[in-house]
Amino acid sequence: MKRIKLLGLFFILGLISFTSCKSVDDAQKAADSFFEAFNNQDEKAMETILDKESVIDAGIKDDFYDVFNKHASAFGTVTNHKRYAFSTNTNNGLTTVTLKFKCDTEKGHTVFEKLKFVKRGDAYKLYEFVYNKNKAAIDKED
């Protein structure tokens, strides 16, 4: 009897791990699309990545664009982005994925960025973007 319970526990943990990996992979694809749209300053492409409910419908889309423009002005395009941390969370059926990146920029700076995505249907949409030259500042962000 104990063996069956233990096998059941491993099955459940494996299923959770697989689901988490798929969520991170899907959010990573959205992040890659974000970096491409950001580098091209393509607001139409960016709008397809931003979360409609918590960004566009909430009326803060222009705030996001202001942050993107300040980032681009200070650092230029992102020449390389490498994820160094991630977390997933599901609460009341809503899944979020937070990805943290170390980014190299065309102006020779290293910038650390946090992108937080929410799952809407089958897609992950960006609803939070934070950047800082100080990695510790990004790491203390949830």
Buried (B, 14 or more C-beta within 10 A) or exposed (E): EEEEEEEEEEEEEEEEEEEBEEBBEBBBEBBEBBBBBBBEEEEEBBBEBBBBEBBBEEEBBEEBBEEBEEBBEEBBBBBEBEBEEBEBEBEEEEBBBBBBBBBBBEEEEEBBBBBBBBBBEEBBBBBBBBBBEEBEEBEEBE
